[in-house]
Amino acid sequence: LNRDFSFAPGEAGSITVQGHFREQPLCNFRSFSNPFEISNVRSGMEGAHQQINASIAATALKLLSIKEIGIQDQAIREGIRSTQLPGRLEMIDLGSRRVVLDIAHNTASVEALVNALPEVHPGWCHVKRRTLIFACSQDKRADEMLALLVPRFDRIVLTRYSDNPRGTPIEKLRHIIEQILGTTGNPRNPLTILVAPNPISSWRLITEQPADLNDEGEVVCITGSAFLCGEIRPLVIREAQNHTPVSPAILAP
């Protein structure tokens, strides 16, 4: 990116991808004799960072076209536009509560998430309550991820995977947050920190409380791990389909 190809914003959230393929001695692909361009490429996924991913996908498919596979530009556009990945800035509305599921699990992906939140939720700055449900694996940089997340939320629920031993202990996560607050404070004081033994009970903590906060609503962001999102997402989907809170009996660990 920005060496062999680049992209520029187009109309209505689309991008135009331009580039030039050079000779690659370690593969059988020939270089283009002329620069390539494909316009009106739109990602079907939320977030400005998905434009980067869309440009990489478009470039790779144009490269494959050199081998006379016969991939037409319109097929490239449609494929990128229709691509969806559950748990990637996936937004589910439950009345005045908006749930954002994102499987960000490292510093770079969490940074992309926090940068995208005001973009995908234009009223982010005016939300009455911002809740974070967080868990991560022990081999991840929880300190770096939480340093990005903590200043943006006023209620945090810490939890740990149900049946996966890779989960970071809750007390360790809490200690990290206390260190962050001791160093930087929290611009959205006061910060409430809750703990739940597993993802299902963390969701119960949220759904037991009403989301109607003077009509300004609540955003619940569930992130830190694909394992976490995988455990909670079916409950969120079920509640959205039923249009009623999931019963405590179903949510019981």
C-alpha positions as a Markdown table, in Angstrom:
| # | Residue | x | y | z |
|---|---|---|---|---|
| 1 | Leu | 0.0 | 0.0 | 0.0 |
| 2 | Asn | 1.3 | 3.4 | -1.0 |
| 3 | Arg | 4.1 | 1.8 | -2.9 |
| 4 | Asp | 2.6 | -0.5 | -5.5 |
| 5 | Phe | -1.0 | 0.7 | -5.2 |
| 6 | Ser | -3.0 | 3.3 | -3.4 |
| 7 | Phe | -6.6 | 4.4 | -3.0 |
| 8 | Ala | -8.6 | 7.6 | -2.9 |
| 9 | Pro | -12.1 | 8.4 | -1.6 |
| 10 | Gly | -14.9 | 8.4 | -4.2 |
| 11 | Glu | -18.6 | 9.1 | -4.1 |
| 12 | Ala | -20.9 | 7.8 | -1.3 |
| 13 | Gly | -18.2 | 6.0 | 0.7 |
| 14 | Ser | -16.6 | 4.3 | -2.3 |
| 15 | Ile | -12.9 | 4.3 | -3.2 |
| 16 | Thr | -10.9 | 4.3 | -6.4 |
| 17 | Val | -7.9 | 1.9 | -6.3 |
| 18 | Gln | -4.9 | 2.6 | -8.5 |
| 19 | Gly | -1.5 | 1.0 | -8.9 |
| 20 | His | 1.1 | -0.7 | -11.0 |
| 21 | Phe | 2.4 | -4.3 | -10.6 |
| 22 | Arg | 6.1 | -4.7 | -10.9 |
| 23 | Glu | 8.0 | -7.8 | -12.0 |
| 24 | Gln | 8.0 | -10.4 | -9.2 |
| 25 | Pro | 10.9 | -12.8 | -9.8 |
| 26 | Leu | 9.7 | -15.3 | -7.1 |
| 27 | Cys | 6.3 | -15.9 | -8.7 |
| 28 | Asn | 4.8 | -16.5 | -12.1 |
| 29 | Phe | 2.7 | -13.3 | -12.3 |
| 30 | Arg | 3.6 | -10.8 | -15.0 |
| 31 | Ser | 3.5 | -7.1 | -14.3 |
| 32 | Phe | 1.0 | -4.9 | -15.9 |
| 33 | Ser | 2.3 | -3.1 | -18.9 |
| 34 | Asn | 0.2 | -0.1 | -17.8 |
| 35 | Pro | -1.1 | 1.1 | -14.5 |
| 36 | Phe | -4.4 | -0.4 | -13.3 |
| 37 | Glu | -7.5 | 1.3 | -11.9 |
| 38 | Ile | -10.8 | 0.2 | -10.5 |
| 39 | Ser | -13.3 | 2.7 | -9.3 |
| 40 | Asn | -16.5 | 2.6 | -7.2 |
| 41 | Val | -15.3 | 0.0 | -4.8 |
| 42 | Arg | -17.4 | -0.1 | -1.6 |
| 43 | Ser | -16.7 | -2.2 | 1.4 |
| 44 | Gly | -19.7 | -3.9 | 2.9 |
| 45 | Met | -18.2 | -3.6 | 6.4 |
| 46 | Glu | -18.1 | -0.6 | 8.7 |
| 47 | Gly | -15.0 | 1.5 | 9.6 |
| 48 | Ala | -12.5 | 3.6 | 7.6 |
| 49 | His | -9.9 | 0.8 | 8.1 |
| 50 | Gln | -12.1 | -1.5 | 5.9 |
| 51 | Gln | -11.3 | 0.8 | 3.0 |
| 52 | Ile | -7.7 | -0.3 | 3.4 |
| 53 | Asn | -8.7 | -3.9 | 3.4 |
| 54 | Ala | -11.0 | -3.3 | 0.4 |
| 55 | Ser | -8.1 | -1.8 | -1.6 |
| 56 | Ile | -5.8 | -4.7 | -0.8 |
| 57 | Ala | -8.5 | -7.2 | -1.9 |
| 58 | Ala | -9.2 | -5.3 | -5.1 |
| 59 | Thr | -5.5 | -5.2 | -5.9 |
| 60 | Ala | -5.0 | -8.9 | -5.2 |
| 61 | Leu | -8.0 | -9.7 | -7.5 |
| 62 | Lys | -6.6 | -7.5 | -10.3 |
| 63 | Leu | -3.3 | -9.3 | -9.9 |
| 64 | Leu | -5.1 | -12.7 | -10.3 |
| 65 | Ser | -6.8 | -11.3 | -13.4 |
| 66 | Ile | -3.3 | -11.2 | -15.1 |
| 67 | Lys | -3.4 | -15.0 | -15.2 |
| 68 | Glu | -6.5 | -14.7 | -17.3 |
| 69 | Ile | -8.8 | -16.1 | -14.6 |
| 70 | Gly | -11.4 | -13.7 | -16.0 |
| 71 | Ile | -12.4 | -11.7 | -13.0 |
| 72 | Gln | -14.3 | -8.8 | -14.2 |
| 73 | Asp | -14.2 | -5.4 | -12.3 |
| 74 | Gln | -17.9 | -5.6 | -11.5 |
| 75 | Ala | -17.5 | -9.0 | -9.9 |
| 76 | Ile | -14.7 | -7.6 | -7.8 |
| 77 | Arg | -16.9 | -4.7 | -6.7 |
| 78 | Glu | -19.8 | -7.0 | -5.9 |
| 79 | Gly | -17.6 | -9.4 | -4.0 |
| 80 | Ile | -16.1 | -6.7 | -1.8 |
| 81 | Arg | -19.5 | -5.0 | -1.3 |
| 82 | Ser | -21.2 | -8.2 | -0.2 |
| 83 | Thr | -18.5 | -9.4 | 2.2 |
| 84 | Gln | -19.6 | -9.5 | 5.8 |
| 85 | Leu | -17.8 | -10.8 | 8.9 |
| 86 | Pro | -19.9 | -11.3 | 12.0 |
| 87 | Gly | -18.1 | -9.6 | 15.0 |
| 88 | Arg | -16.4 | -6.9 | 13.0 |
| 89 | Leu | -18.0 | -3.7 | 14.1 |
| 90 | Glu | -21.2 | -5.5 | 14.0 |
| 91 | Met | -24.0 | -3.3 | 15.4 |
| 92 | Ile | -27.2 | -4.7 | 16.8 |
| 93 | Asp | -29.9 | -2.3 | 18.1 |
| 94 | Leu | -32.0 | -3.4 | 21.1 |
| 95 | Gly | -34.4 | -0.5 | 21.6 |
| 96 | Ser | -32.4 | 2.4 | 23.1 |
| 97 | Arg | -29.4 | 0.2 | 23.6 |
| 98 | Arg | -26.9 | -0.3 | 20.7 |
| 99 | Val | -24.6 | -3.3 | 20.9 |
| 100 | Val | -21.3 | -3.2 | 19.1 |
| 101 | Leu | -19.5 | -6.5 | 18.7 |
| 102 | Asp | -15.9 | -6.4 | 17.6 |
| 103 | Ile | -13.4 | -9.2 | 17.7 |
| 104 | Ala | -10.5 | -6.8 | 18.1 |
| 105 | His | -7.8 | -8.8 | 20.0 |
| 106 | Asn | -4.6 | -6.8 | 19.7 |
| 107 | Thr | -3.5 | -3.2 | 20.0 |
| 108 | Ala | -3.8 | -2.4 | 16.3 |
| 109 | Ser | -7.3 | -3.8 | 15.9 |
| 110 | Val | -8.5 | -2.1 | 19.1 |
| 111 | Glu | -7.1 | 1.2 | 17.9 |
| 112 | Ala | -9.0 | 0.8 | 14.7 |
| 113 | Leu | -12.2 | 0.1 | 16.8 |
| 114 | Val | -11.9 | 3.1 | 19.0 |
| 115 | Asn | -11.3 | 5.3 | 15.9 |
| 116 | Ala | -14.3 | 3.9 | 14.2 |
| 117 | Leu | -16.8 | 4.1 | 17.0 |
| 118 | Pro | -17.6 | 7.9 | 16.5 |
| 119 | Glu | -17.9 | 7.1 | 12.7 |
| 120 | Val | -20.3 | 4.2 | 12.9 |
| 121 | His | -22.3 | 5.8 | 15.8 |
| 122 | Pro | -22.6 | 9.5 | 15.0 |
| 123 | Gly | -24.1 | 10.3 | 18.4 |
| 124 | Trp | -21.2 | 8.8 | 20.2 |
| 125 | Cys | -20.3 | 12.0 | 22.0 |
| 126 | His | -23.8 | 12.4 | 23.4 |
| 127 | Val | -24.4 | 8.9 | 24.5 |
| 128 | Lys | -25.5 | 8.9 | 28.1 |
| 129 | Arg | -23.7 | 5.7 | 29.1 |
| 130 | Arg | -20.9 | 3.8 | 27.3 |
| 131 | Thr | -20.4 | 0.3 | 28.5 |
| 132 | Leu | -17.5 | -2.0 | 27.7 |
| 133 | Ile | -17.5 | -5.8 | 28.2 |
| 134 | Phe | -13.9 | -7.0 | 28.0 |
| 135 | Ala | -12.0 | -10.2 | 28.1 |
| 136 | Cys | -8.8 | -11.2 | 26.4 |
| 137 | Ser | -6.3 | -14.1 | 26.1 |
| 138 | Gln | -3.2 | -14.3 | 28.2 |
| 139 | Asp | -0.8 | -13.9 | 25.3 |
| 140 | Lys | -2.3 | -10.5 | 24.3 |
| 141 | Arg | -1.2 | -7.1 | 25.4 |
| 142 | Ala | -4.2 | -6.3 | 27.7 |
| 143 | Asp | -2.4 | -3.3 | 29.0 |
| 144 | Glu | -2.1 | -1.6 | 25.6 |
| 145 | Met | -5.7 | -2.5 | 24.6 |
| 146 | Leu | -7.2 | -1.3 | 27.8 |
| 147 | Ala | -5.1 | 1.9 | 27.7 |
| 148 | Leu | -7.0 | 2.7 | 24.5 |
| 149 | Leu | -10.4 | 1.6 | 25.7 |
| 150 | Val | -10.7 | 2.8 | 29.3 |
| 151 | Pro | -10.8 | 6.5 | 28.6 |
| 152 | Arg | -13.8 | 6.1 | 26.3 |
| 153 | Phe | -16.1 | 4.3 | 28.6 |
| 154 | Asp | -17.8 | 5.0 | 32.0 |
| 155 | Arg | -18.8 | 1.4 | 32.8 |
| 156 | Ile | -16.6 | -1.6 | 32.3 |
| 157 | Val | -17.5 | -5.2 | 32.8 |
| 158 | Leu | -14.5 | -7.6 | 33.1 |
| 159 | Thr | -15.0 | -11.2 | 32.5 |
| 160 | Arg | -13.2 | -14.4 | 31.4 |
| 161 | Tyr | -14.0 | -17.1 | 28.8 |
| 162 | Ser | -16.2 | -20.0 | 30.1 |
| 163 | Asp | -14.3 | -23.0 | 28.8 |
| 164 | Asn | -11.1 | -21.7 | 27.5 |
| 165 | Pro | -8.0 | -21.8 | 29.7 |
| 166 | Arg | -6.3 | -19.0 | 27.7 |
| 167 | Gly | -8.4 | -16.3 | 29.3 |
| 168 | Thr | -6.6 | -13.6 | 31.3 |
| 169 | Pro | -7.6 | -13.7 | 35.0 |
| 170 | Ile | -10.2 | -11.0 | 35.9 |
| 171 | Glu | -8.1 | -9.7 | 38.8 |
| 172 | Lys | -5.2 | -9.1 | 36.5 |
| 173 | Leu | -7.4 | -7.0 | 34.1 |
| 174 | Arg | -8.7 | -5.0 | 37.0 |
| 175 | His | -5.2 | -4.3 | 38.2 |
| 176 | Ile | -4.2 | -3.1 | 34.8 |
| 177 | Ile | -7.2 | -0.7 | 34.8 |
| 178 | Glu | -6.3 | 0.6 | 38.2 |
| 179 | Gln | -2.8 | 1.3 | 37.0 |
| 180 | Ile | -4.2 | 3.2 | 33.9 |
| 181 | Leu | -6.4 | 5.3 | 36.1 |
| 182 | Gly | -3.6 | 6.0 | 38.5 |
| 183 | Thr | -1.5 | 7.3 | 35.6 |
| 184 | Thr | -4.0 | 9.1 | 33.4 |
| 185 | Gly | -7.3 | 9.3 | 35.3 |
| 186 | Asn | -10.6 | 9.0 | 33.4 |
| 187 | Pro | -12.1 | 11.9 | 31.5 |
| 188 | Arg | -15.6 | 10.2 | 31.8 |
| 189 | Asn | -15.6 | 10.1 | 35.6 |
| 190 | Pro | -16.9 | 8.3 | 37.6 |
| 191 | Leu | -15.8 | 5.0 | 36.1 |
| 192 | Thr | -17.7 | 1.9 | 37.3 |
| 193 | Ile | -15.9 | -1.4 | 37.2 |
| 194 | Leu | -17.9 | -4.6 | 37.4 |
| 195 | Val | -16.8 | -8.2 | 37.2 |
| 196 | Ala | -18.6 | -11.3 | 35.9 |
| 197 | Pro | -17.3 | -14.9 | 36.1 |
| 198 | Asn | -18.1 | -15.6 | 32.5 |
| 199 | Pro | -19.4 | -13.9 | 29.3 |
| 200 | Ile | -23.0 | -15.0 | 29.8 |
| 201 | Ser | -23.2 | -13.5 | 33.3 |
| 202 | Ser | -21.5 | -10.3 | 32.0 |
| 203 | Trp | -24.4 | -9.9 | 29.5 |
| 204 | Arg | -26.9 | -10.6 | 32.3 |
| 205 | Leu | -25.4 | -7.7 | 34.3 |
| 206 | Ile | -26.1 | -5.4 | 31.3 |
| 207 | Thr | -29.6 | -6.6 | 30.4 |
| 208 | Glu | -30.9 | -6.6 | 34.0 |
| 209 | Gln | -30.7 | -2.8 | 33.9 |
| 210 | Pro | -32.8 | -0.6 | 31.6 |
| 211 | Ala | -31.1 | 1.2 | 28.8 |
| 212 | Asp | -33.5 | 4.2 | 28.5 |
| 213 | Leu | -31.3 | 6.9 | 30.0 |
| 214 | Asn | -33.2 | 10.1 | 29.4 |
| 215 | Asp | -33.6 | 9.1 | 25.7 |
| 216 | Glu | -29.9 | 9.3 | 25.2 |
| 217 | Gly | -29.4 | 5.6 | 25.3 |
| 218 | Glu | -26.5 | 3.3 | 25.8 |
| 219 | Val | -23.8 | 1.8 | 23.7 |
| 220 | Val | -22.5 | -1.5 | 24.8 |
| 221 | Cys | -19.2 | -2.5 | 23.2 |
| 222 | Ile | -18.1 | -6.1 | 23.4 |
| 223 | Thr | -14.5 | -6.6 | 22.5 |
| 224 | Gly | -11.0 | -8.0 | 23.3 |
| 225 | Ser | -11.4 | -11.5 | 21.8 |
| 226 | Ala | -13.1 | -13.6 | 19.2 |
| 227 | Phe | -13.8 | -16.1 | 22.0 |
| 228 | Leu | -15.7 | -13.4 | 24.0 |
| 229 | Cys | -17.8 | -12.3 | 21.1 |
| 230 | Gly | -18.4 | -15.9 | 20.2 |
| 231 | Glu | -20.0 | -16.6 | 23.6 |
| 232 | Ile | -22.1 | -13.5 | 23.8 |
| 233 | Arg | -23.2 | -12.9 | 20.2 |
| 234 | Pro | -25.8 | -15.7 | 20.2 |
| 235 | Leu | -27.5 | -14.1 | 23.2 |
| 236 | Val | -27.6 | -10.7 | 21.6 |
| 237 | Ile | -28.9 | -12.1 | 18.3 |
| 238 | Arg | -31.6 | -14.0 | 20.2 |
| 239 | Glu | -32.7 | -10.9 | 22.1 |
| 240 | Ala | -32.8 | -8.9 | 18.9 |
| 241 | Gln | -35.0 | -11.5 | 17.2 |
| 242 | Asn | -37.4 | -11.8 | 20.1 |
| 243 | His | -37.5 | -8.1 | 20.8 |
| 244 | Thr | -37.5 | -9.0 | 24.5 |
| 245 | Pro | -34.8 | -9.4 | 27.1 |
| 246 | Val | -33.3 | -12.9 | 27.3 |
| 247 | Ser | -34.7 | -14.5 | 30.4 |
| 248 | Pro | -32.4 | -15.0 | 33.4 |
| 249 | Ala | -33.0 | -18.7 | 33.2 |
| 250 | Ile | -31.4 | -18.8 | 29.7 |
| 251 | Leu | -28.6 | -16.6 | 30.8 |
| 252 | Ala | -27.7 | -18.6 | 33.9 |
| 253 | Pro | -24.1 | -19.9 | 33.8 |
